[in-house]
Amino acid sequence: MASVPSKLYADDVSLLMVLLDTNPFFWSSSPLPFSKYLSHVLTFLNSILLLNQLNQVVVIATGYSSCNYIYDSASAPGQGSDQGRMPALCSHLLKKLEEFVAKDEQLLKEGSAEGIPSSLLSGSLSMALCYIQKVFRSGPQHPHPRILCLQGSSDGPEQYVAIMNAIFSAKRSMVPIDSCYMGSNNSAFLQQASYITGGVYLKPQQPDGLLQYLTTVFATDLHSRAFLQLPKSAGVDFRASCFCHKKTIDTGYICSVCLPIFCKHHKKCSTCGSVFGQAQSEVASTNKKRKSSEPLLVS
């Protein structure tokens, strides 16, 4: 019989980074109450810990103004005999979550809520990737990491650059980003994140059955996914956000030096300072005027 050390970090051992959306602007108008949503999530996390005693779960709360770690099964109090049990997980996580929500609301009151009331997804993704890099550097043996975004808030175009940087960083580290989006419309950011990193994007049709979606789609480890038919996104919205007005655009102008996107033609790049040439529309109108003024040559 194999010893315990030889079984460490097999193919079915997972490090699950859960990004929990706590944006009050979304949950105040959501058909699924936040308390019921949290109940589904806690049951799902408990099932992950019960699937394998070496599995690790880290939860990052994503608020409107901030984000922070609120649970780590590897360092949670009462890890010994109570590891994987629902009361120990709930008590510690709920306490940290309550403290985070109160702090985030205080930051919201001190600041000003302008534009789209989106969550700080770019910050929570960066924190998840930093934690994963720490695990990678801890030694050659480590669990297989993946990120699960439980998001409901709409996309914030002002976070486009930071989110795309996090997505490509996850792809380079071979970390899939799974997305369970609870909002009314699809999330272009999460669609791109799951598509680029090889994760799963899912928008539950019945929010009341969230636990069933989580356990049947997102509870499987990376090794077992090769034997399953997981949901595939019908279409991915690859539209980008402009750097000047932070709005989603279909067509725009790109600086060939540092690659920022602008919705309108600018004489100078606001990022690197490169001087642009004449816009294509202006060139066409200039050529048209020039042709009308020049005499025709007849042979």
C-alpha positions, 0 to 999 in steps of 0.5 A, spaced: 500 500 500 502 506 498 504 511 503 501 518 504 507 522 502 507 518 495 499 520 494 500 528 495 498 532 489 495 527 485 491 529 478 485 529 482 488 534 488 485 541 486 486 548 489 480 552 488 480 560 488 473 562 489 472 570 487 465 571 491 461 577 488 459 581 494 457 588 490 451 591 494 448 594 487 447 588 484 444 584 490 439 589 492 436 588 485 437 580 484 431 575 484 436 571 488 437 573 495 444 574 497 443 569 503 440 564 499 446 565 494 451 564 500 448 558 502 449 555 495 456 557 495 458 554 502 455 547 501 459 547 494 465 549 498 464 544 503 463 538 498 470 540 494 473 539 501 470 533 502 471 530 495 479 530 497 482 531 504 488 534 500 483 539 496 484 547 498 479 552 497 481 560 498 475 565 497 476 572 495 470 577 496 470 582 491 466 588 493 465 595 489 471 598 492 475 593 495 477 586 495 480 581 500 481 574 502 476 571 507 477 564 507 483 559 506 482 552 508 489 551 509 490 556 514 483 556 517 482 555 525 480 548 527 483 545 521 485 539 525 478 535 526 474 540 524 477 540 517 471 539 511 466 540 516 460 545 515 460 549 521 467 550 522 467 553 514 461 557 515 463 560 522 470 563 520 468 565 513 461 568 515 465 572 520 470 575 515 465 576 510 461 580 515 467 584 516 469 585 509 462 587 507 462 593 513 469 595 510 467 595 503 460 599 505 464 604 509 469 605 503 463 606 498 460 612 503 467 615 503 468 615 495 463 616 490 459 611 486 460 614 479 458 610 472 457 602 472 456 599 479 461 594 477 465 589 482 473 590 483 474 584 478 481 586 476 483 586 483 480 579 485 483 576 479 490 579 481 490 577 488 488 570 486 494 569 481 499 572 486 496 567 491 497 561 485 504 564 484 506 563 491 503 556 491 508 555 485 514 557 488 513 553 494 516 547 491 515 542 485 509 538 488 503 543 489 495 542 487 492 544 481 490 551 481 484 553 478 479 560 479 472 560 479 469 567 478 462 567 481 460 574 478 453 577 478 455 585 477 456 588 470 462 589 466 466 595 468 469 598 462 475 602 466 477 595 468 478 592 461 486 593 461 487 590 468 482 584 467 486 582 460 493 583 463 490 578 468 487 573 463 493 573 459 497 572 465 493 566 467 493 563 460 501 563 461 501 560 468 496 555 465 491 556 470 483 556 467 478 561 469 471 558 470 465 563 470 458 562 473 455 569 471 448 571 475 447 577 471 441 579 466 446 579 460 452 575 459 459 578 461 464 579 455 470 579 460 468 573 463 467 570 456 473 572 454 477 569 460 474 562 460 475 562 452 482 564 453 484 560 459 480 554 457 475 554 462 468 553 463 463 559 462 456 558 465 450 562 465 445 559 470 438 559 467 435 558 473 438 561 479 434 557 484 438 551 482 445 554 483 448 549 487 446 543 482 450 547 477 456 548 481 456 541 483 455 538 476 459 543 472 465 546 477 466 541 482 470 536 477 478 537 477 482 538 471 484 531 470 476 529 470 474 534 465 477 530 459 472 525 460 466 529 461 462 533 456 462 540 459 458 546 457 461 550 451 459 558 450 455 559 444 458 565 442 464 570 445 464 577 445 471 579 443 469 587 443 474 591 447 474 598 451 477 604 449 482 607 453 479 614 452 472 614 454 472 607 457 466 604 453 465 598 449 466 599 442 466 595 435 471 599 431 477 603 433 484 606 432 490 602 435 497 605 437 502 601 433 507 602 438 504 601 445 497 598 442 492 602 446 485 602 443 481 609 442 474 610 439 476 616 435 482 619 432 487 622 436 493 626 433 497 623 439 497 617 443 496 619 450 499 613 453 506 613 449 506 620 446 507 617 439 504 622 433 499 619 429 498 620 422 492 622 418 485 619 419 483 614 414 476 618 413 480 625 413 485 622 407 479 619 403 475 626 403 482 630 402 483 625 396 476 626 393 477 634 393 483 633 390 481 629 384 475 633 383 479 639 383 485 636 378 483 636 370 482 629 367 487 627 362 485 624 356 489 620 351 
